Amino acid sequence: MNTAPLRVALFGSGRIGQVHAHNIAQHPDLELAYIADPFIDGAQALAAATGGTARVVATAEEVFADTSLDAVVIGSPTNTHCDLIRAAVEHGVAALCEKPIDLDMARVRDCEAAISGTTTPVMMGFNRRFDPHFGAIKRRIEAGEIGALEQLSIVSRDPAPAPEAYIAVSGGIFRDMSIHDLDMARFFVPEIVSVFATGSNLHCDYIAAAGDFDSAVIVLRGERGEQITITNSRHAAYGYDQRLEAFGSEGMLAASNVAPTTVRKYTATTTEEADAYQPFFLERYAAAYRGELDALVATIRAGATPSPSFADGRLALALADACEESARTGRVVELS
Ligand SMILES: NC(=O)c1ccc[n+]([C@@H]2O[C@H](COP(=O)([O-])OP(=O)(O)OC[C@H]3O[C@@H](n4cnc5c(N)ncnc54)[C@H](O)[C@@H]3O)[C@@H](O)[C@H]2O)c1
């Protein structure tokens, strides 16, 4: 087997692109061959910060002209994802694409039709599936440690609202933020049959002005009647709040928030005072972003079916669309 490092091009040198660039550059099985971004200054700075070996280009054409490329990591804005996935598949280059595939289901379906039948791996960047804490819960449920899964509770709150300009193009709390939790729900309960969601404006004026919600509660029902609740907020005064609890016939598995240390302070006025939680997704899910690159390498090397797949990306968006519909109408949305 050829074990030379896989040559990777990264699209986007923004927030998530920077995470991927550093992880690719440090990965023993990957070579960061290109950073593509029309914002050349950002791409150049990132190339310099990751060893200086990546070629900086402005366009996808320059990337796909290289016939020795093995994979692309798509960390550019959401509205570029479908075109870049299609281009990758046309050139037989594996793709790891950030969530969501697109905000518009019609475009997602067109893209899926265009790439159907391909053997080129297209993997979705639902990084939380590779989080060691949530992954351990999944493995231990599968090992039968808590019997049959009955209820899943996911709490996911950001530390502070995203900027107004971001909110305006985000696609709303369900497609932008809950989509991670909806995929996490499907990680544990793949077949979801109904969705109920309620959204509120409790905290942030510009989110309300944009017609979006800053708080949401989602109730999903699995094929066996499993009950899943997702609690989202665009803010949490105490930091990034990411918890998951799986309740089964024989017990419960729970993952709490992660702090830099487990040290507790005890004084005359306080007990059990702990360090603040990891500030946001870059820190909390650092291991998960590395884990998804490991999975990409393993998938390409083994010629395996990628997971999470394009279909997982489509199904997460379908759930987000159903949440939006439920929150606007007040009705339960049944899924076929
Ligand atoms: N998995 C996660 O945890 C996670 C976290 C953040 C963002 N995301 C997703 O990643 C994507 C990017 O988000 P971000 O926050 O990094 O955005 P960002 O705005 O910080 O960065 C996007 C970068 O892409 C560049 N760009 C624009 N068009 C491009 C093109 N055609 N080709 C290459 N580069 C292009 C921009 O110039 C910018 O540098 C979004 O789809 C977002 O939903 C995922």
The ligand as a Gaussian input file, in Angstrom:
#p B3LYP/6-31G(d) Opt

LIG

0 1
 N      -17.573000      22.339000      12.194000
 C      -17.519000      23.449000      12.898000
 O      -17.385000      23.414000      14.116000
 C      -17.567000      24.777000      12.193000
 C      -17.191000      25.929000      12.899000
 C      -17.196000      27.152000      12.212000
 C      -17.595000      27.222000      10.893000
 N      -17.996000      26.082000      10.252000
 C      -18.424000      26.133000       8.838000
 O      -17.250000      26.423000       8.068000
 C      -17.567000      27.288000       6.982000
 C      -16.689000      28.533000       7.062000
 O      -16.969000      29.208000       8.270000
 P      -15.910000      30.205000       8.956000
 O      -16.505000      30.597000      10.259000
 O      -14.534000      29.636000       8.933000
 O      -15.975000      31.451000       7.924000
 P      -14.965000      32.674000       7.778000
 O      -15.772000      33.790000       7.213000
 O      -14.195000      32.885000       9.046000
 O      -13.904000      32.172000       6.678000
 C      -14.272000      31.852000       5.368000
 C      -13.051000      32.050000       4.467000
 O      -13.362000      31.510000       3.183000
 C      -12.881000      32.410000       2.195000
 N      -13.597000      32.186000       0.928000
 C      -14.678000      32.823000       0.409000
 N      -15.031000      32.272000      -0.772000
 C      -14.121000      31.283000      -1.014000
 C      -13.942000      30.373000      -2.087000
 N      -14.768000      30.349000      -3.144000
 N      -12.892000      29.503000      -2.010000
 C      -12.062000      29.498000      -0.953000
 N      -12.187000      30.346000       0.089000
 C      -13.213000      31.221000       0.052000
 C      -13.083000      33.781000       2.808000
 O      -12.271000      34.754000       2.160000
 C      -12.668000      33.516000       4.259000
 O      -11.278000      33.681000       4.438000
 C      -19.072000      27.565000       7.078000
 O      -19.748000      26.668000       6.251000
 C      -19.392000      27.252000       8.545000
 O      -20.741000      26.805000       8.721000
 C      -17.977000      24.862000      10.874000

